Amino acid sequence: MRLFALPATLIVVAVLVYLLVTLLRGARGAAPPGETAPRWEVDTVMQDGWTLVVVRKVARGRRGPVELTKQTVRAIPDDDPNWDERYREAVAEARSRVSTLELESG
């Protein structure tokens, strides 16, 4: 019995060390509580007679969302007679860009 006690003890210790190292690596790479990893999203901004369709990279922090960067996909004048059609096209383009940016950053 004593012959098997030492190897069994070493195996248990090795498993515990492995689990501890795995947990520490996972905790280091994770976002702090209350915060999430940044992600790209589509947004619409209306200002000065223009509708801007944008994609922005946002992280959720403890104090609310934090915008890290923003790209304007298209600017549409509010009085454009084809506003609805142009807006739908811009949103589709923005969604496509978000998919591409997510793939590149992931």
C-alpha positions as CSV (number, residue, x, y, z in Angstrom):
1,M,0.0,0.0,0.0
2,R,2.8,2.4,0.8
3,L,4.1,1.8,-2.7
4,F,1.0,3.4,-4.2
5,A,0.6,6.2,-1.7
6,L,3.5,8.3,-2.9
7,P,2.5,8.2,-6.7
8,A,-1.1,8.9,-5.8
9,T,-0.1,11.8,-3.7
10,L,2.1,13.2,-6.4
11,I,-0.7,12.9,-9.0
12,V,-3.2,14.7,-6.7
13,V,-0.7,17.5,-6.1
14,A,0.0,17.8,-9.8
15,V,-3.7,18.1,-10.6
16,L,-4.2,20.7,-7.9
17,V,-1.2,22.8,-9.3
18,Y,-2.6,22.5,-12.8
19,L,-6.0,23.7,-11.7
20,L,-4.5,26.6,-9.8
21,V,-2.5,27.7,-12.8
22,T,-5.5,27.4,-15.1
23,L,-7.6,29.5,-12.8
24,L,-5.0,32.2,-12.5
25,R,-4.5,32.4,-16.3
26,G,-8.3,32.7,-16.8
27,A,-8.7,35.4,-14.1
28,R,-5.9,37.5,-15.6
29,G,-7.4,37.5,-19.1
30,A,-11.0,38.2,-18.0
31,A,-12.5,41.6,-17.7
32,P,-12.9,43.0,-14.1
33,P,-16.4,42.5,-12.5
34,G,-18.9,44.9,-13.9
35,E,-16.9,45.4,-17.2
36,T,-17.2,43.6,-20.5
37,A,-14.9,43.1,-23.4
38,P,-15.2,45.8,-26.1
39,R,-17.5,45.1,-29.0
40,W,-18.6,46.7,-32.3
41,E,-22.1,48.0,-32.7
42,V,-24.2,50.0,-35.2
43,D,-25.5,53.3,-34.1
44,T,-27.4,56.3,-35.6
45,V,-26.6,59.9,-34.7
46,M,-28.8,62.8,-35.7
47,Q,-27.2,66.2,-35.7
48,D,-27.4,69.5,-37.6
49,G,-29.9,68.3,-40.2
50,W,-27.9,65.1,-41.0
51,T,-28.4,61.4,-40.1
52,L,-25.1,59.7,-39.5
53,V,-25.0,55.9,-39.6
54,V,-21.9,54.9,-37.6
55,V,-20.2,51.8,-36.2
56,R,-18.5,52.2,-32.8
57,K,-16.4,50.1,-30.5
58,V,-17.9,50.2,-27.0
59,A,-16.9,48.7,-23.7
60,R,-19.3,48.5,-20.8
61,G,-17.7,49.8,-17.7
62,R,-18.8,50.2,-14.1
63,R,-20.0,53.7,-14.9
64,G,-21.8,52.9,-18.2
65,P,-20.7,52.5,-21.8
66,V,-17.4,53.8,-22.9
67,E,-16.9,54.6,-26.6
68,L,-13.4,53.6,-27.7
69,T,-13.6,54.5,-31.4
70,K,-16.2,55.4,-34.0
71,Q,-16.4,55.2,-37.8
72,T,-19.0,57.0,-39.9
73,V,-20.4,54.7,-42.6
74,R,-22.7,57.3,-44.3
75,A,-24.1,60.8,-43.7
76,I,-27.6,61.3,-45.1
77,P,-29.3,64.8,-45.2
78,D,-32.6,64.8,-43.3
79,D,-34.4,66.4,-46.2
80,D,-33.2,63.8,-48.8
81,P,-36.3,62.5,-50.7
82,N,-34.8,59.0,-50.7
83,W,-33.9,59.1,-47.0
84,D,-35.6,55.8,-46.1
85,E,-33.9,53.8,-48.9
86,R,-30.5,55.4,-48.2
87,Y,-30.9,54.8,-44.5
88,R,-31.7,51.1,-45.0
89,E,-28.7,50.7,-47.3
90,A,-26.4,52.5,-44.8
91,V,-27.5,50.3,-41.9
92,A,-27.0,47.1,-44.0
93,E,-23.5,48.4,-44.9
94,A,-22.8,49.2,-41.2
95,R,-23.9,45.7,-40.1
96,S,-21.6,44.2,-42.7
97,R,-18.7,46.3,-41.4
98,V,-19.4,45.3,-37.8
99,S,-19.2,41.6,-38.8
100,T,-15.9,42.2,-40.6
101,L,-14.5,44.2,-37.7
102,E,-15.6,41.5,-35.2
103,L,-13.9,38.8,-37.2
104,E,-10.7,40.8,-37.5
105,S,-10.5,41.6,-33.8
106,G,-11.5,38.1,-32.6
